[in-house]
Amino acid sequence: MRTLFFLILFVMPTAIFAAHTGVTKVRTQPELSDVALFVLACIGVWIVRRALRARFAARRSSPRKD
């Protein structure tokens, strides 16, 4: 319980107040996190499209049960 108290008292405010310094900078190019997010989104779209193509190809090749 004491550890939780110290965690809430010291660690949480430090993380909250250190998030932004208040000084803005001019963006001249995309940040590395922007590039990583774009790459992960492309990979996600590729995986979903591949899975859907396989699903519909399996549905077309199976005989109909009438």
PDB file of N, H, CA, C and O in Angstrom:
ATOM      1  N   MET A   1       0.826  -1.189   0.000  1.00  0.00           N
ATOM      2  CA  MET A   1       0.000   0.000   0.000  1.00  0.00           C
ATOM      3  C   MET A   1       0.870   1.253   0.000  1.00  0.00           C
ATOM      4  O   MET A   1       0.545   2.257  -0.633  1.00  0.00           O
ATOM      5  N   ARG A   2       1.972   1.169   0.717  1.00  0.00           N
ATOM      6  H   ARG A   2       2.236   0.353   1.231  1.00  0.00           H
ATOM      7  CA  ARG A   2       2.873   2.314   0.781  1.00  0.00           C
ATOM      8  C   ARG A   2       3.512   2.561  -0.587  1.00  0.00           C
ATOM      9  O   ARG A   2       3.722   3.705  -0.989  1.00  0.00           O
ATOM     10  N   THR A   3       3.817   1.474  -1.292  1.00  0.00           N
ATOM     11  H   THR A   3       3.648   0.544  -0.965  1.00  0.00           H
ATOM     12  CA  THR A   3       4.413   1.604  -2.618  1.00  0.00           C
ATOM     13  C   THR A   3       3.443   2.274  -3.583  1.00  0.00           C
ATOM     14  O   THR A   3       3.843   3.125  -4.377  1.00  0.00           O
ATOM     15  N   LEU A   4       2.187   1.899  -3.517  1.00  0.00           N
ATOM     16  H   LEU A   4       1.862   1.207  -2.871  1.00  0.00           H
ATOM     17  CA  LEU A   4       1.180   2.525  -4.361  1.00  0.00           C
ATOM     18  C   LEU A   4       1.058   4.012  -4.059  1.00  0.00           C
ATOM     19  O   LEU A   4       0.901   4.823  -4.972  1.00  0.00           O
ATOM     20  N   PHE A   5       1.130   4.368  -2.797  1.00  0.00           N
ATOM     21  H   PHE A   5       1.258   3.709  -2.056  1.00  0.00           H
ATOM     22  CA  PHE A   5       1.070   5.773  -2.406  1.00  0.00           C
ATOM     23  C   PHE A   5       2.232   6.555  -3.022  1.00  0.00           C
ATOM     24  O   PHE A   5       2.026   7.635  -3.577  1.00  0.00           O
ATOM     25  N   PHE A   6       3.449   6.017  -2.926  1.00  0.00           N
ATOM     26  H   PHE A   6       3.616   5.140  -2.475  1.00  0.00           H
ATOM     27  CA  PHE A   6       4.613   6.697  -3.494  1.00  0.00           C
ATOM     28  C   PHE A   6       4.529   6.759  -5.023  1.00  0.00           C
ATOM     29  O   PHE A   6       4.947   7.743  -5.632  1.00  0.00           O
ATOM     30  N   LEU A   7       3.994   5.719  -5.628  1.00  0.00           N
ATOM     31  H   LEU A   7       3.655   4.919  -5.134  1.00  0.00           H
ATOM     32  CA  LEU A   7       3.830   5.718  -7.073  1.00  0.00           C
ATOM     33  C   LEU A   7       2.892   6.831  -7.512  1.00  0.00           C
ATOM     34  O   LEU A   7       3.180   7.563  -8.459  1.00  0.00           O
ATOM     35  N   ILE A   8       1.779   6.951  -6.824  1.00  0.00           N
ATOM     36  H   ILE A   8       1.545   6.356  -6.054  1.00  0.00           H
ATOM     37  CA  ILE A   8       0.808   7.990  -7.167  1.00  0.00           C
ATOM     38  C   ILE A   8       1.354   9.377  -6.837  1.00  0.00           C
ATOM     39  O   ILE A   8       1.135  10.325  -7.591  1.00  0.00           O
ATOM     40  N   LEU A   9       2.050   9.495  -5.736  1.00  0.00           N
ATOM     41  H   LEU A   9       2.228   8.725  -5.124  1.00  0.00           H
ATOM     42  CA  LEU A   9       2.531  10.794  -5.274  1.00  0.00           C
ATOM     43  C   LEU A   9       3.689  11.329  -6.108  1.00  0.00           C
ATOM     44  O   LEU A   9       3.731  12.524  -6.397  1.00  0.00           O
ATOM     45  N   PHE A  10       4.621  10.479  -6.497  1.00  0.00           N
ATOM     46  H   PHE A  10       4.586   9.508  -6.262  1.00  0.00           H
ATOM     47  CA  PHE A  10       5.840  10.958  -7.146  1.00  0.00           C
ATOM     48  C   PHE A  10       5.925  10.662  -8.647  1.00  0.00           C
ATOM     49  O   PHE A  10       6.347  11.523  -9.419  1.00  0.00           O
ATOM     50  N   VAL A  11       5.540   9.488  -9.056  1.00  0.00           N
ATOM     51  H   VAL A  11       5.197   8.789  -8.429  1.00  0.00           H
ATOM     52  CA  VAL A  11       5.741   9.104 -10.454  1.00  0.00           C
ATOM     53  C   VAL A  11       4.677   9.700 -11.358  1.00  0.00           C
ATOM     54  O   VAL A  11       5.005  10.234 -12.418  1.00  0.00           O
ATOM     55  N   MET A  12       3.442   9.626 -10.979  1.00  0.00           N
ATOM     56  H   MET A  12       3.175   9.192 -10.118  1.00  0.00           H
ATOM     57  CA  MET A  12       2.365  10.097 -11.846  1.00  0.00           C
ATOM     58  C   MET A  12       2.451  11.596 -12.138  1.00  0.00           C
ATOM     59  O   MET A  12       2.345  11.967 -13.307  1.00  0.00           O
ATOM     60  N   PRO A  13       2.635  12.477 -11.162  1.00  0.00           N
ATOM     61  CA  PRO A  13       2.740  13.902 -11.508  1.00  0.00           C
ATOM     62  C   PRO A  13       3.959  14.206 -12.370  1.00  0.00           C
ATOM     63  O   PRO A  13       3.913  15.114 -13.200  1.00  0.00           O
ATOM     64  N   THR A  14       5.037  13.469 -12.191  1.00  0.00           N
ATOM     65  H   THR A  14       5.074  12.731 -11.518  1.00  0.00           H
ATOM     66  CA  THR A  14       6.231  13.695 -12.998  1.00  0.00           C
ATOM     67  C   THR A  14       5.941  13.398 -14.464  1.00  0.00           C
ATOM     68  O   THR A  14       6.336  14.163 -15.344  1.00  0.00           O
ATOM     69  N   ALA A  15       5.258  12.301 -14.727  1.00  0.00           N
ATOM     70  H   ALA A  15       4.936  11.680 -14.012  1.00  0.00           H
ATOM     71  CA  ALA A  15       4.926  11.952 -16.104  1.00  0.00           C
ATOM     72  C   ALA A  15       3.936  12.938 -16.711  1.00  0.00           C
ATOM     73  O   ALA A  15       4.013  13.246 -17.901  1.00  0.00           O
ATOM     74  N   ILE A  16       3.022  13.425 -15.912  1.00  0.00           N
ATOM     75  H   ILE A  16       2.960  13.175 -14.945  1.00  0.00           H
ATOM     76  CA  ILE A  16       2.009  14.349 -16.428  1.00  0.00           C
ATOM     77  C   ILE A  16       2.618  15.721 -16.728  1.00  0.00           C
ATOM     78  O   ILE A  16       2.345  16.300 -17.780  1.00  0.00           O
ATOM     79  N   PHE A  17       3.434  16.242 -15.819  1.00  0.00           N
ATOM     80  H   PHE A  17       3.656  15.771 -14.965  1.00  0.00           H
ATOM     81  CA  PHE A  17       3.970  17.586 -15.997  1.00  0.00           C
ATOM     82  C   PHE A  17       5.138  17.628 -16.975  1.00  0.00           C
ATOM     83  O   PHE A  17       5.441  18.696 -17.508  1.00  0.00           O
ATOM     84  N   ALA A  18       5.796  16.517 -17.224  1.00  0.00           N
ATOM     85  H   ALA A  18       5.549  15.650 -16.791  1.00  0.00           H
ATOM     86  CA  ALA A  18       6.928  16.496 -18.147  1.00  0.00           C
ATOM     87  C   ALA A  18       6.496  16.236 -19.587  1.00  0.00           C
ATOM     88  O   ALA A  18       7.349  16.123 -20.467  1.00  0.00           O
ATOM     89  N   ALA A  19       5.207  16.140 -19.846  1.00  0.00           N
ATOM     90  H   ALA A  19       4.514  16.232 -19.131  1.00  0.00           H
ATOM     91  CA  ALA A  19       4.738  15.794 -21.178  1.00  0.00           C
ATOM     92  C   ALA A  19       4.995  16.907 -22.198  1.00  0.00           C
ATOM     93  O   ALA A  19       5.235  16.616 -23.369  1.00  0.00           O
ATOM     94  N   HIS A  20       4.951  18.150 -21.786  1.00  0.00           N
ATOM     95  H   HIS A  20       4.757  18.387 -20.834  1.00  0.00           H
ATOM     96  CA  HIS A  20       5.134  19.246 -22.723  1.00  0.00           C
ATOM     97  C   HIS A  20       5.837  20.392 -22.025  1.00  0.00           C
ATOM     98  O   HIS A  20       5.506  20.742 -20.892  1.00  0.00           O
ATOM     99  N   THR A  21       6.807  20.972 -22.706  1.00  0.00           N
ATOM    100  H   THR A  21       7.076  20.688 -23.626  1.00  0.00           H
ATOM    101  CA  THR A  21       7.558  22.074 -22.107  1.00  0.00           C
ATOM    102  C   THR A  21       6.887  23.417 -22.338  1.00  0.00           C
ATOM    103  O   THR A  21       7.213  24.393 -21.664  1.00  0.00           O
ATOM    104  N   GLY A  22       5.963  23.480 -23.274  1.00  0.00           N
ATOM    105  H   GLY A  22       5.698  22.687 -23.821  1.00  0.00           H
ATOM    106  CA  GLY A  22       5.299  24.736 -23.578  1.00  0.00           C
ATOM    107  C   GLY A  22       5.951  25.490 -24.716  1.00  0.00           C
ATOM    108  O   GLY A  22       5.420  26.504 -25.168  1.00  0.00           O
ATOM    109  N   VAL A  23       7.095  25.012 -25.191  1.00  0.00           N
ATOM    110  H   VAL A  23       7.526  24.188 -24.824  1.00  0.00           H
ATOM    111  CA  VAL A  23       7.802  25.653 -26.287  1.00  0.00           C
ATOM    112  C   VAL A  23       7.543  24.856 -27.550  1.00  0.00           C
ATOM    113  O   VAL A  23       7.805  23.654 -27.604  1.00  0.00           O
ATOM    114  N   THR A  24       7.027  25.532 -28.565  1.00  0.00           N
ATOM    115  H   THR A  24       6.814  26.509 -28.521  1.00  0.00           H
ATOM    116  CA  THR A  24       6.755  24.844 -29.823  1.00  0.00           C
ATOM    117  C   THR A  24       7.964  24.929 -30.728  1.00  0.00           C
ATOM    118  O   THR A  24       8.771  25.853 -30.626  1.00  0.00           O
ATOM    119  N   LYS A  25       8.080  23.950 -31.619  1.00  0.00           N
ATOM    120  H   LYS A  25       7.424  23.199 -31.702  1.00  0.00           H
ATOM    121  CA  LYS A  25       9.165  23.992 -32.596  1.00  0.00           C
ATOM    122  C   LYS A  25       8.564  23.858 -33.989  1.00  0.00           C
ATOM    123  O   LYS A  25       7.476  23.307 -34.152  1.00  0.00           O
ATOM    124  N   VAL A  26       9.259  24.352 -34.967  1.00  0.00           N
ATOM    125  H   VAL A  26      10.143  24.800 -34.834  1.00  0.00           H
ATOM    126  CA  VAL A  26       8.809  24.299 -36.347  1.00  0.00           C
ATOM    127  C   VAL A  26       9.063  22.899 -36.878  1.00  0.00           C
ATOM    128  O   VAL A  26      10.162  22.360 -36.744  1.00  0.00           O
ATOM    129  N   ARG A  27       8.042  22.321 -37.477  1.00  0.00           N
ATOM    130  H   ARG A  27       7.150  22.758 -37.586  1.00  0.00           H
ATOM    131  CA  ARG A  27       8.186  20.990 -38.068  1.00  0.00           C
ATOM    132  C   ARG A  27       8.640  21.135 -39.505  1.00  0.00           C
ATOM    133  O   ARG A  27       7.963  21.748 -40.330  1.00  0.00           O
ATOM    134  N   THR A  28       9.795  20.563 -39.788  1.00  0.00           N
ATOM    135  H   THR A  28      10.345  20.065 -39.118  1.00  0.00           H
ATOM    136  CA  THR A  28      10.321  20.631 -41.146  1.00  0.00           C
ATOM    137  C   THR A  28      10.130  19.321 -41.895  1.00  0.00           C
ATOM    138  O   THR A  28      10.184  19.293 -43.125  1.00  0.00           O
ATOM    139  N   GLN A  29       9.910  18.242 -41.162  1.00  0.00           N
ATOM    140  H   GLN A  29       9.866  18.266 -40.164  1.00  0.00           H
ATOM    141  CA  GLN A  29       9.715  16.935 -41.769  1.00  0.00           C
ATOM    142  C   GLN A  29       8.898  16.080 -40.818  1.00  0.00           C
ATOM    143  O   GLN A  29       8.747  16.435 -39.649  1.00  0.00           O
ATOM    144  N   PRO A  30       8.368  14.965 -41.291  1.00  0.00           N
ATOM    145  CA  PRO A  30       7.612  14.091 -40.394  1.00  0.00           C
ATOM    146  C   PRO A  30       8.526  13.489 -39.309  1.00  0.00           C
ATOM    147  O   PRO A  30       9.699  13.206 -39.548  1.00  0.00           O
ATOM    148  N   GLU A  31       7.964  13.310 -38.143  1.00  0.00           N
ATOM    149  H   GLU A  31       7.010  13.540 -37.948  1.00  0.00           H
ATOM    150  CA  GLU A  31       8.717  12.679 -37.053  1.00  0.00           C
ATOM    151  C   GLU A  31       8.820  11.182 -37.310  1.00  0.00           C
ATOM    152  O   GLU A  31       8.093  10.636 -38.139  1.00  0.00           O
ATOM    153  N   LEU A  32       9.709  10.536 -36.609  1.00  0.00           N
ATOM    154  H   LEU A  32      10.300  10.980 -35.936  1.00  0.00           H
ATOM    155  CA  LEU A  32       9.891   9.100 -36.754  1.00  0.00           C
ATOM    156  C   LEU A  32       8.629   8.349 -36.333  1.00  0.00           C
ATOM    157  O   LEU A  32       8.299   7.320 -36.922  1.00  0.00           O
ATOM    158  N   SER A  33       7.927   8.847 -35.331  1.00  0.00           N
ATOM    159  H   SER A  33       8.195   9.683 -34.852  1.00  0.00           H
ATOM    160  CA  SER A  33       6.695   8.190 -34.896  1.00  0.00           C
ATOM    161  C   SER A  33       5.613   8.275 -35.976  1.00  0.00           C
ATOM    162  O   SER A  33       4.803   7.358 -36.108  1.00  0.00           O
ATOM    163  N   ASP A  34       5.591   9.356 -36.743  1.00  0.00           N
ATOM    164  H   ASP A  34       6.250  10.101 -36.636  1.00  0.00           H
ATOM    165  CA  ASP A  34       4.634   9.478 -37.847  1.00  0.00           C
ATOM    166  C   ASP A  34       4.910   8.430 -38.920  1.00  0.00           C
ATOM    167  O   ASP A  34       3.985   7.814 -39.450  1.00  0.00           O
ATOM    168  N   VAL A  35       6.169   8.237 -39.230  1.00  0.00           N
ATOM    169  H   VAL A  35       6.920   8.737 -38.799  1.00  0.00           H
ATOM    170  CA  VAL A  35       6.554   7.250 -40.235  1.00  0.00           C
ATOM    171  C   VAL A  35       6.221   5.842 -39.744  1.00  0.00           C
ATOM    172  O   VAL A  35       5.708   5.021 -40.505  1.00  0.00           O
ATOM    173  N   ALA A  36       6.512   5.563 -38.472  1.00  0.00           N
ATOM    174  H   ALA A  36       6.928   6.229 -37.853  1.00  0.00           H
ATOM    175  CA  ALA A  36       6.227   4.241 -37.914  1.00  0.00           C
ATOM    176  C   ALA A  36       4.727   3.963 -37.909  1.00  0.00           C
ATOM    177  O   ALA A  36       4.308   2.844 -38.206  1.00  0.00           O
ATOM    178  N   LEU A  37       3.924   4.953 -37.581  1.00  0.00           N
ATOM    179  H   LEU A  37       4.264   5.862 -37.340  1.00  0.00           H
ATOM    180  CA  LEU A  37       2.475   4.785 -37.584  1.00  0.00           C
ATOM    181  C   LEU A  37       1.954   4.506 -38.995  1.00  0.00           C
ATOM    182  O   LEU A  37       1.073   3.665 -39.176  1.00  0.00           O
ATOM    183  N   PHE A  38       2.487   5.197 -39.980  1.00  0.00           N
ATOM    184  H   PHE A  38       3.203   5.880 -39.833  1.00  0.00           H
ATOM    185  CA  PHE A  38       2.081   4.975 -41.364  1.00  0.00           C
ATOM    186  C   PHE A  38       2.456   3.568 -41.824  1.00  0.00           C
ATOM    187  O   PHE A  38       1.662   2.902 -42.487  1.00  0.00           O
ATOM    188  N   VAL A  39       3.655   3.116 -41.477  1.00  0.00           N
ATOM    189  H   VAL A  39       4.300   3.658 -40.938  1.00  0.00           H
ATOM    190  CA  VAL A  39       4.100   1.774 -41.867  1.00  0.00           C
ATOM    191  C   VAL A  39       3.221   0.713 -41.219  1.00  0.00           C
ATOM    192  O   VAL A  39       2.826  -0.247 -41.880  1.00  0.00           O
ATOM    193  N   LEU A  40       2.907   0.871 -39.930  1.00  0.00           N
ATOM    194  H   LEU A  40       3.228   1.651 -39.393  1.00  0.00           H
ATOM    195  CA  LEU A  40       2.048  -0.102 -39.256  1.00  0.00           C
ATOM    196  C   LEU A  40       0.638  -0.109 -39.838  1.00  0.00           C
ATOM    197  O   LEU A  40       0.018  -1.168 -39.936  1.00  0.00           O
ATOM    198  N   ALA A  41       0.128   1.048 -40.221  1.00  0.00           N
ATOM    199  H   ALA A  41       0.632   1.908 -40.142  1.00  0.00           H
ATOM    200  CA  ALA A  41      -1.194   1.101 -40.844  1.00  0.00           C
ATOM    201  C   ALA A  41      -1.180   0.387 -42.194  1.00  0.00           C
ATOM    202  O   ALA A  41      -2.130  -0.320 -42.527  1.00  0.00           O
ATOM    203  N   CYS A  42      -0.120   0.565 -42.967  1.00  0.00           N
ATOM    204  H   CYS A  42       0.652   1.140 -42.696  1.00  0.00           H
ATOM    205  CA  CYS A  42      -0.008  -0.135 -44.259  1.00  0.00           C
ATOM    206  C   CYS A  42       0.066  -1.639 -44.059  1.00  0.00           C
ATOM    207  O   CYS A  42      -0.564  -2.392 -44.801  1.00  0.00           O
ATOM    208  N   ILE A  43       0.821  -2.084 -43.073  1.00  0.00           N
ATOM    209  H   ILE A  43       1.333  -1.472 -42.469  1.00  0.00           H
ATOM    210  CA  ILE A  43       0.920  -3.516 -42.793  1.00  0.00           C
ATOM    211  C   ILE A  43      -0.439  -4.066 -42.371  1.00  0.00           C
ATOM    212  O   ILE A  43      -0.826  -5.154 -42.799  1.00  0.00           O
ATOM    213  N   GLY A  44      -1.162  -3.329 -41.541  1.00  0.00           N
ATOM    214  H   GLY A  44      -0.847  -2.445 -41.194  1.00  0.00           H
ATOM    215  CA  GLY A  44      -2.485  -3.765 -41.107  1.00  0.00           C
ATOM    216  C   GLY A  44      -3.460  -3.890 -42.263  1.00  0.00           C
ATOM    217  O   GLY A  44      -4.209  -4.863 -42.342  1.00  0.00           O
ATOM    218  N   VAL A  45      -3.456  -2.918 -43.154  1.00  0.00           N
ATOM    219  H   VAL A  45      -2.848  -2.128 -43.089  1.00  0.00           H
ATOM    220  CA  VAL A  45      -4.344  -2.977 -44.319  1.00  0.00           C
ATOM    221  C   VAL A  45      -3.966  -4.155 -45.208  1.00  0.00           C
ATOM    222  O   VAL A  45      -4.844  -4.850 -45.718  1.00  0.00           O
ATOM    223  N   TRP A  46      -2.672  -4.387 -45.400  1.00  0.00           N
ATOM    224  H   TRP A  46      -1.959  -3.822 -44.985  1.00  0.00           H
ATOM    225  CA  TRP A  46      -2.220  -5.503 -46.227  1.00  0.00           C
ATOM    226  C   TRP A  46      -2.658  -6.842 -45.642  1.00  0.00           C
ATOM    227  O   TRP A  46      -3.094  -7.728 -46.378  1.00  0.00           O
ATOM    228  N   ILE A  47      -2.546  -6.996 -44.317  1.00  0.00           N
ATOM    229  H   ILE A  47      -2.192  -6.276 -43.719  1.00  0.00           H
ATOM    230  CA  ILE A  47      -2.936  -8.251 -43.665  1.00  0.00           C
ATOM    231  C   ILE A  47      -4.441  -8.482 -43.793  1.00  0.00           C
ATOM    232  O   ILE A  47      -4.875  -9.597 -44.080  1.00  0.00           O
ATOM    233  N   VAL A  48      -5.227  -7.448 -43.585  1.00  0.00           N
ATOM    234  H   VAL A  48      -4.875  -6.541 -43.352  1.00  0.00           H
ATOM    235  CA  VAL A  48      -6.682  -7.590 -43.670  1.00  0.00           C
ATOM    236  C   VAL A  48      -7.116  -7.903 -45.096  1.00  0.00           C
ATOM    237  O   VAL A  48      -7.978  -8.756 -45.304  1.00  0.00           O
ATOM    238  N   ARG A  49      -6.532  -7.227 -46.077  1.00  0.00           N
ATOM    239  H   ARG A  49      -5.832  -6.534 -45.907  1.00  0.00           H
ATOM    240  CA  ARG A  49      -6.897  -7.507 -47.471  1.00  0.00           C
ATOM    241  C   ARG A  49      -6.526  -8.934 -47.862  1.00  0.00           C
ATOM    242  O   ARG A  49      -7.282  -9.605 -48.565  1.00  0.00           O
ATOM    243  N   ARG A  50      -5.370  -9.394 -47.410  1.00  0.00           N
ATOM    244  H   ARG A  50      -4.756  -8.849 -46.838  1.00  0.00           H
ATOM    245  CA  ARG A  50      -4.944 -10.758 -47.701  1.00  0.00           C
ATOM    246  C   ARG A  50      -5.894 -11.778 -47.091  1.00  0.00           C
ATOM    247  O   ARG A  50      -6.244 -12.772 -47.727  1.00  0.00           O
ATOM    248  N   ALA A  51      -6.309 -11.525 -45.851  1.00  0.00           N
ATOM    249  H   ALA A  51      -6.024 -10.718 -45.334  1.00  0.00           H
ATOM    250  CA  ALA A  51      -7.231 -12.443 -45.184  1.00  0.00           C
ATOM    251  C   ALA A  51      -8.593 -12.454 -45.875  1.00  0.00           C
ATOM    252  O   ALA A  51      -9.201 -13.513 -46.031  1.00  0.00           O
ATOM    253  N   LEU A  52      -9.069 -11.293 -46.286  1.00  0.00           N
ATOM    254  H   LEU A  52      -8.576 -10.433 -46.159  1.00  0.00           H
ATOM    255  CA  LEU A  52     -10.368 -11.239 -46.966  1.00  0.00           C
ATOM    256  C   LEU A  52     -10.316 -11.900 -48.337  1.00  0.00           C
ATOM    257  O   LEU A  52     -11.265 -12.577 -48.733  1.00  0.00           O
ATOM    258  N   ARG A  53      -9.215 -11.711 -49.068  1.00  0.00           N
ATOM    259  H   ARG A  53      -8.444 -11.161 -48.747  1.00  0.00           H
ATOM    260  CA  ARG A  53      -9.084 -12.392 -50.356  1.00  0.00           C
ATOM    261  C   ARG A  53      -9.091 -13.902 -50.180  1.00  0.00           C
ATOM    262  O   ARG A  53      -9.721 -14.617 -50.960  1.00  0.00           O
ATOM    263  N   ALA A  54      -8.395 -14.390 -49.158  1.00  0.00           N
ATOM    264  H   ALA A  54      -7.884 -13.809 -48.525  1.00  0.00           H
ATOM    265  CA  ALA A  54      -8.369 -15.837 -48.908  1.00  0.00           C
ATOM    266  C   ALA A  54      -9.752 -16.344 -48.506  1.00  0.00           C
ATOM    267  O   ALA A  54     -10.158 -17.437 -48.900  1.00  0.00           O
ATOM    268  N   ARG A  55     -10.461 -15.555 -47.729  1.00  0.00           N
ATOM    269  H   ARG A  55     -10.130 -14.668 -47.409  1.00  0.00           H
ATOM    270  CA  ARG A  55     -11.800 -15.961 -47.285  1.00  0.00           C
ATOM    271  C   ARG A  55     -12.761 -16.067 -48.463  1.00  0.00           C
ATOM    272  O   ARG A  55     -13.496 -17.047 -48.587  1.00  0.00           O
ATOM    273  N   PHE A  56     -12.751 -15.052 -49.326  1.00  0.00           N
ATOM    274  H   PHE A  56     -12.154 -14.256 -49.225  1.00  0.00           H
ATOM    275  CA  PHE A  56     -13.671 -15.081 -50.458  1.00  0.00           C
ATOM    276  C   PHE A  56     -13.243 -16.090 -51.518  1.00  0.00           C
ATOM    277  O   PHE A  56     -14.094 -16.634 -52.222  1.00  0.00           O
ATOM    278  N   ALA A  57     -11.957 -16.347 -51.646  1.00  0.00           N
ATOM    279  H   ALA A  57     -11.266 -15.904 -51.075  1.00  0.00           H
ATOM    280  CA  ALA A  57     -11.507 -17.370 -52.598  1.00  0.00           C
ATOM    281  C   ALA A  57     -11.924 -18.754 -52.119  1.00  0.00           C
ATOM    282  O   ALA A  57     -12.275 -19.613 -52.928  1.00  0.00           O
ATOM    283  N   ALA A  58     -11.887 -18.969 -50.822  1.00  0.00           N
ATOM    284  H   ALA A  58     -11.602 -18.271 -50.165  1.00  0.00           H
ATOM    285  CA  ALA A  58     -12.317 -20.268 -50.272  1.00  0.00           C
ATOM    286  C   ALA A  58     -13.821 -20.447 -50.438  1.00  0.00           C
ATOM    287  O   ALA A  58     -14.292 -21.560 -50.674  1.00  0.00           O
ATOM    288  N   ARG A  59     -14.562 -19.378 -50.318  1.00  0.00           N
ATOM    289  H   ARG A  59     -14.179 -18.474 -50.126  1.00  0.00           H
ATOM    290  CA  ARG A  59     -16.008 -19.444 -50.465  1.00  0.00           C
ATOM    291  C   ARG A  59     -16.385 -19.753 -51.915  1.00  0.00           C
ATOM    292  O   ARG A  59     -17.326 -20.507 -52.165  1.00  0.00           O
ATOM    293  N   ARG A  60     -15.660 -19.178 -52.862  1.00  0.00           N
ATOM    294  H   ARG A  60     -14.896 -18.566 -52.659  1.00  0.00           H
ATOM    295  CA  ARG A  60     -15.972 -19.411 -54.280  1.00  0.00           C
ATOM    296  C   ARG A  60     -15.608 -20.822 -54.720  1.00  0.00           C
ATOM    297  O   ARG A  60     -16.302 -21.410 -55.548  1.00  0.00           O
ATOM    298  N   SER A  61     -14.543 -21.361 -54.181  1.00  0.00           N
ATOM    299  H   SER A  61     -13.979 -20.882 -53.508  1.00  0.00           H
ATOM    300  CA  SER A  61     -14.096 -22.680 -54.628  1.00  0.00           C
ATOM    301  C   SER A  61     -14.872 -23.819 -53.999  1.00  0.00           C
ATOM    302  O   SER A  61     -14.859 -24.926 -54.538  1.00  0.00           O
ATOM    303  N   SER A  62     -15.548 -23.599 -52.883  1.00  0.00           N
ATOM    304  H   SER A  62     -15.559 -22.700 -52.445  1.00  0.00           H
ATOM    305  CA  SER A  62     -16.310 -24.673 -52.249  1.00  0.00           C
ATOM    306  C   SER A  62     -17.635 -24.866 -52.999  1.00  0.00           C
ATOM    307  O   SER A  62     -18.252 -23.899 -53.445  1.00  0.00           O
ATOM    308  N   PRO A  63     -18.063 -26.133 -53.132  1.00  0.00           N
ATOM    309  CA  PRO A  63     -19.332 -26.390 -53.840  1.00  0.00           C
ATOM    310  C   PRO A  63     -20.522 -25.925 -52.995  1.00  0.00           C
ATOM    311  O   PRO A  63     -20.480 -25.953 -51.765  1.00  0.00           O
ATOM    312  N   ARG A  64     -21.562 -25.505 -53.672  1.00  0.00           N
ATOM    313  H   ARG A  64     -21.596 -25.482 -54.671  1.00  0.00           H
ATOM    314  CA  ARG A  64     -22.770 -25.044 -52.976  1.00  0.00           C
ATOM    315  C   ARG A  64     -23.570 -26.226 -52.485  1.00  0.00           C
ATOM    316  O   ARG A  64     -23.667 -27.250 -53.162  1.00  0.00           O
ATOM    317  N   LYS A  65     -24.137 -26.083 -51.314  1.00  0.00           N
ATOM    318  H   LYS A  65     -24.058 -25.252 -50.764  1.00  0.00           H
ATOM    319  CA  LYS A  65     -24.959 -27.149 -50.723  1.00  0.00           C
ATOM    320  C   LYS A  65     -26.425 -26.752 -50.878  1.00  0.00           C
ATOM    321  O   LYS A  65     -26.996 -26.096 -50.007  1.00  0.00           O
ATOM    322  N   ASP A  66     -27.018 -27.153 -51.983  1.00  0.00           N
ATOM    323  H   ASP A  66     -26.553 -27.686 -52.690  1.00  0.00           H
ATOM    324  CA  ASP A  66     -28.435 -26.815 -52.219  1.00  0.00           C
ATOM    325  C   ASP A  66     -29.365 -27.943 -51.859  1.00  0.00           C
ATOM    326  O   ASP A  66     -30.580 -27.810 -52.001  1.00  0.00           O
TER     327      ASP A  66
END
